[in-house]
Amino acid sequence: MTATPHPKRACQLSRREGFSVTELLVAIGICAVLAALILAGFGKVREMQRATVCTGNLRQLGVMIRVYMGDNSNRFPKGPDNSYVKWVQVLKAHEGLSDAQNSIFRCPADTVQRSVAGSLRSYAVNAYLAPAKGGNRVADPPHPSQFVMLSERARPFSIVGRDESNDIWNIGDITPLHRNATRANTLFLDGHVAMLQIKPAESGFQQKYINPF
């Protein structure tokens, strides 16, 4: 003969099979925290991937520029009007790059809206790369590892084949595209690429990185 559980005990057993409201809220909270951590992790991975591609672009451009300089008496690629603004076109012609390869001039982190159609260009050249009296021969700054050659500059007209916004004259011309818009991937004169922290209020920034002459 099967024993029948006491009604009060049966009720207690039934209550133990489910979750209380507090337990459910705690579980939901834990899931929300885990989801936020996972999404944040994915975001950081994507940011690192974009920065890596950007670094690779600048390194390749640095090699191309060095090859051009080696073929042109240490002169930086400049247009016939002795202006830096055409360095992209001159470099493309020298390297035989097609329009299908324009992505090398764009940082994947560049999401600045353009007001004109065309392939995005995210990099600009240091306007002080060659002193005015020295033609376009690359200058010899005291600290090449600190002297900016190319850095990020994203403007409404910054596209391949258009001349505007192609020079860096001061810190305000640099568009930091990484780490919450505080750092810009930068190619230095000695050939290395690094994240340059942009500090508009930093005393001596202009002389240290852009115009040490």
C-alpha positions in Angstrom: 0.0 0.0 0.0 1.4 3.4 -1.1 1.7 6.0 1.6 0.1 9.3 0.8 2.3 12.3 1.7 1.0 14.7 4.2 -0.7 17.7 2.4 1.5 20.2 4.2 4.7 18.4 3.2 3.5 18.0 -0.4 2.9 21.7 -0.6 6.5 22.4 0.7 8.0 20.0 -1.9 6.0 21.7 -4.7 7.3 25.2 -3.7 10.9 23.9 -3.7 10.7 22.8 -7.4 10.4 26.4 -8.7 12.4 29.7 -8.4 11.4 32.5 -6.3 11.0 36.0 -7.8 14.3 37.1 -6.1 16.2 34.1 -7.6 14.8 34.9 -11.1 15.8 38.6 -10.8 19.3 37.6 -9.7 19.6 35.1 -12.7 18.4 37.8 -15.1 20.9 40.3 -13.7 23.8 37.8 -14.1 22.8 37.1 -17.7 22.6 40.9 -18.4 26.1 41.4 -17.0 27.5 38.5 -18.9 25.9 39.8 -22.2 27.3 43.2 -21.6 30.8 41.8 -21.0 30.6 39.7 -24.1 29.5 42.6 -26.3 32.2 44.8 -24.8 34.7 42.1 -25.6 33.5 41.9 -29.2 33.7 45.7 -29.5 37.4 45.7 -28.3 38.2 42.9 -30.7 36.7 44.8 -33.6 38.6 48.0 -32.5 41.9 46.0 -32.4 41.3 44.6 -35.8 40.6 48.0 -37.3 43.7 49.4 -35.6 45.8 46.5 -36.9 44.7 47.1 -40.5 45.3 50.8 -40.1 48.8 50.1 -38.8 49.5 47.8 -41.8 48.3 50.4 -44.2 50.7 53.0 -42.8 53.6 50.6 -42.8 53.0 49.8 -46.5 52.7 53.5 -47.3 55.9 54.1 -45.5 57.8 51.5 -47.6 56.3 52.9 -50.8 57.4 56.4 -49.8 60.9 55.2 -49.0 61.1 53.5 -52.4 59.9 56.7 -54.1 62.4 58.8 -52.2 65.2 56.4 -53.1 64.3 56.8 -56.8 64.0 60.6 -56.5 67.0 62.0 -54.6 65.4 61.7 -51.2 62.4 63.8 -52.3 59.0 63.2 -50.9 56.2 62.5 -53.5 54.8 65.9 -54.4 52.9 67.4 -57.3 54.4 69.4 -60.1 53.3 72.6 -58.2 55.7 71.5 -55.4 52.6 70.9 -53.1 52.1 68.0 -50.8 48.4 67.8 -51.6 49.0 65.5 -54.6 51.3 63.0 -52.8 48.6 60.3 -53.1 48.3 60.6 -56.9 52.1 60.8 -57.3 52.6 57.8 -55.1 49.9 55.8 -56.9 51.5 56.5 -60.3 55.0 55.6 -59.1 53.8 52.3 -57.5 51.3 51.5 -60.3 48.4 51.3 -57.9 44.9 51.0 -59.4 41.7 52.5 -58.0 40.9 49.0 -56.8 43.8 49.4 -54.3 42.6 52.7 -52.8 41.8 51.0 -49.6 45.4 51.3 -48.5 44.7 55.0 -48.0 41.8 54.4 -45.7 41.7 53.5 -42.0 38.9 51.1 -41.2 38.1 53.1 -38.1 37.3 56.2 -40.3 33.6 56.7 -40.1 33.6 60.4 -40.8 30.9 61.3 -43.3 32.1 62.7 -46.6 30.3 65.4 -48.5 31.6 64.2 -51.9 31.7 60.7 -53.5 34.9 58.8 -53.8 37.3 56.4 -52.1 37.9 57.6 -48.5 41.4 58.9 -47.6 42.2 58.8 -43.9 45.9 59.9 -44.0 47.6 63.3 -44.5 51.2 64.4 -44.7 53.1 66.6 -42.3 53.3 70.0 -44.0 56.7 70.7 -42.4 58.2 67.5 -43.9 60.5 69.7 -46.1 61.5 73.3 -45.3 60.3 75.8 -47.9 63.8 76.8 -48.9 64.9 73.2 -49.4 62.5 72.3 -52.2 60.9 69.0 -51.4 63.9 67.2 -50.1 62.9 65.5 -46.8 64.2 67.4 -43.8 66.6 66.0 -41.2 64.9 66.7 -37.9 66.7 66.2 -34.6 64.5 63.3 -33.6 63.2 61.3 -36.6 61.4 58.8 -34.3 59.2 61.6 -33.1 58.7 63.5 -36.3 55.3 62.8 -37.9 55.4 61.8 -41.6 51.8 60.7 -42.0 48.9 60.7 -39.5 45.1 60.5 -39.6 43.1 63.3 -41.0 39.4 62.7 -41.9 37.4 65.6 -43.3 34.3 66.0 -45.4 36.5 66.3 -48.6 39.1 63.7 -47.6 38.9 61.3 -50.6 41.5 59.9 -52.9 42.0 62.2 -55.9 40.9 65.4 -54.2 43.5 67.8 -52.9 41.7 69.5 -49.9 42.6 68.6 -46.4 45.8 66.8 -47.3 48.3 68.6 -45.1 48.9 68.6 -41.3 50.0 72.0 -40.1 49.2 71.7 -36.4 47.6 69.3 -33.9 44.1 70.5 -34.9 44.6 68.9 -38.3 44.9 65.4 -36.9 41.8 63.4 -36.5 42.3 60.7 -33.8 40.3 57.7 -34.9 41.2 55.2 -32.1 40.5 54.6 -28.4 37.6 56.9 -28.1 39.0 59.5 -30.4 42.1 60.1 -28.3 44.8 58.5 -30.4 45.8 58.6 -34.0 47.8 55.9 -35.8 50.9 57.7 -37.1 53.8 56.9 -39.4 57.0 58.6 -38.2 60.0 59.6 -40.3 62.1 56.7 -39.1 59.6 54.3 -40.5 57.9 53.0 -37.4 54.1 53.2 -36.8 52.6 54.0 -33.4 49.5 55.4 -31.7 50.1 59.0 -31.0 48.1 60.4 -28.1 46.5 63.7 -29.1 46.7 66.2 -26.3 45.7 69.7 -27.6 46.6 71.3 -24.3 50.1 69.6 -24.1 52.8 72.2 -24.1 55.4 71.6 -26.8 53.3 69.1 -28.8 53.7 71.1 -32.0 57.5 71.4 -31.7 58.0 67.9 -30.6 56.0 66.0 -33.2 55.1 68.3 -36.1 57.5 71.2 -36.5 60.8 70.8 -34.6 62.7 73.3 -36.8 
